[in-house]
Amino acid sequence: MLSWALIFFVLAIVAGIFGFGGIASASAGIAQILFVIFLALFIGSLIMRLIRG
């Protein structure tokens, strides 16, 4: 999940450099959503590991 977020982040940077503002904005939004999902799953797995312990 984190790798996909990084891929979309790099895509947003490259699109921004070449002047494709719409694609850069969409890619940055997707990367942000994927990163938030990754953090939620990561924190959830840490809590479950502590509970099972």
Secondary structure, 3 states (H helix, E strand, C coil): CHHHHHHHHHHHHHHHHCCCHHHHHHHHHHHHHHHHHHHHHHHHHHHHHHHHC
